[in-house]
Amino acid sequence: MKIYLIRHGLTESNKQKLYTGWTDVDLAPEGVAQVEALASGFSGEEITGLFSSDLRRAVKTAEIIGAGHGLKPEPSPLLREINFGAWEGLRYEEILASYEDELHRWYNDPFMCAPPGGESLRQVFTRVNSFLDDLWEQENKGTFVIVSHGGAIRSVLHHYLGLEKDRFFELAVDNAAVSLLEKDAQGIRVSYMNKRL
């Protein structure tokens, strides 16, 4: 069984380096082009199911990928990005100026600490992985595509790679990049990550 984890295409918020989280923004024109190129890389793959976060940037990405397969994505709020709370829509420098202590605590331990009014990475992983667990348990052992977000995907990769918590920020998950999880009799493994198709 295979699960492809795909980060949505580029947004204007990504270009401006804003902490976007649950803020509902659309793809930038460059993001649409990225995803169209990505979709061509999936043209020969038989997709059993297509899912996405319910935020527009993820849904649009999944719609472009699914178009060539006659599939429409099934959106789920479980697949959303981390909720950045009071940091939503701010740049790093702006957060540092107003929330210096909270920001340092979050970077030191993002799994236990949360932005003010937001989520910890433990909470993000718990909800995303609950969605994955439902897929792993299905009798249909096919190929599934999930379009989500950088932090959400990183939390999953971090878990399945068995990394120490301080290595979370070493993981790169670029816009429109693909990571692959595979399950067999030996368990679940990360076959590759942050790949351009």
FENJO-V83217 format. One record per residue. N is the residue number from 1. SS is DSSP state (@ for helix, = for strand, . for the rest). D_LAST is the distance of its C-alpha to the last C-alpha in Angstrom with 2 decimals. Layout:
N SS D_LAST
N SS D_LAST
This chain:
1 . 19.39
2 = 15.87
3 = 15.05
4 = 11.66
5 = 12.52
6 = 10.82
7 = 12.64
8 . 13.86
9 . 13.29
10 . 15.76
11 = 19.45
12 @ 22.63
13 @ 23.67
14 @ 20.69
15 @ 21.66
16 . 25.24
17 . 24.40
18 = 26.31
19 . 26.47
20 . 25.43
21 . 25.36
22 . 26.96
23 . 27.63
24 . 26.21
25 . 24.40
26 . 22.17
27 = 18.97
28 . 19.71
29 @ 19.04
30 @ 16.33
31 @ 14.76
32 @ 15.00
33 @ 13.30
34 @ 10.33
35 @ 10.16
36 @ 10.90
37 @ 7.96
38 @ 5.79
39 @ 8.46
40 @ 8.23
41 @ 5.19
42 . 7.85
43 . 10.66
44 . 11.74
45 . 11.80
46 . 15.28
47 . 15.46
48 . 18.86
49 = 18.99
50 = 17.36
51 = 18.77
52 = 18.70
53 = 20.98
54 . 23.78
55 . 23.23
56 @ 22.34
57 @ 19.22
58 @ 17.66
59 @ 19.32
60 @ 18.20
61 @ 14.50
62 @ 15.10
63 @ 17.21
64 @ 14.64
65 @ 12.20
66 @ 15.39
67 @ 16.93
68 . 15.42
69 . 16.63
70 . 19.99
71 . 19.46
72 . 20.78
73 . 19.84
74 = 22.61
75 = 23.10
76 = 24.71
77 @ 26.29
78 @ 25.65
79 @ 22.00
80 . 23.11
81 . 22.67
82 . 25.62
83 . 28.73
84 . 29.84
85 @ 33.30
86 @ 35.43
87 @ 32.56
88 . 30.63
89 . 30.13
90 . 31.35
91 = 30.02
92 @ 30.39
93 @ 33.52
94 @ 35.10
95 @ 34.56
96 @ 35.98
97 @ 39.01
98 @ 39.88
99 . 38.55
100 @ 38.64
101 @ 39.91
102 @ 37.61
103 @ 34.55
104 @ 35.55
105 @ 36.20
106 @ 32.81
107 @ 30.96
108 @ 33.23
109 . 32.59
110 . 30.09
111 . 30.35
112 . 34.07
113 . 34.55
114 . 33.52
115 . 33.73
116 . 37.00
117 . 36.71
118 . 33.12
119 . 31.37
120 . 30.92
121 @ 27.66
122 @ 29.59
123 @ 30.17
124 @ 26.54
125 @ 25.43
126 @ 28.32
127 @ 27.43
128 @ 23.66
129 @ 24.45
130 @ 27.16
131 @ 24.62
132 @ 22.49
133 @ 25.76
134 @ 26.61
135 @ 23.43
136 @ 24.00
137 . 27.55
138 . 26.85
139 . 28.06
140 . 25.13
141 . 22.74
142 . 19.72
143 = 16.14
144 = 16.05
145 = 13.74
146 = 15.25
147 = 14.65
148 = 16.77
149 . 17.50
150 @ 17.22
151 @ 20.57
152 @ 20.44
153 @ 17.20
154 @ 18.61
155 @ 21.81
156 @ 20.28
157 @ 18.38
158 @ 21.62
159 @ 23.63
160 @ 21.76
161 @ 21.49
162 . 25.23
163 . 25.37
164 . 28.54
165 @ 28.74
166 @ 29.02
167 @ 25.51
168 @ 23.81
169 @ 23.27
170 @ 21.66
171 . 18.47
172 . 15.79
173 . 13.74
174 . 12.35
175 . 12.14
176 . 9.14
177 . 7.63
178 = 7.39
179 = 10.21
180 = 11.63
181 = 15.39
182 = 17.21
183 = 20.92
184 = 23.31
185 . 26.97
186 . 26.46
187 = 25.00
188 = 21.82
189 = 19.44
190 = 16.33
191 = 14.13
192 = 11.59
193 = 11.11
194 = 9.69
195 = 6.30
196 . 3.79
197 . 0.00
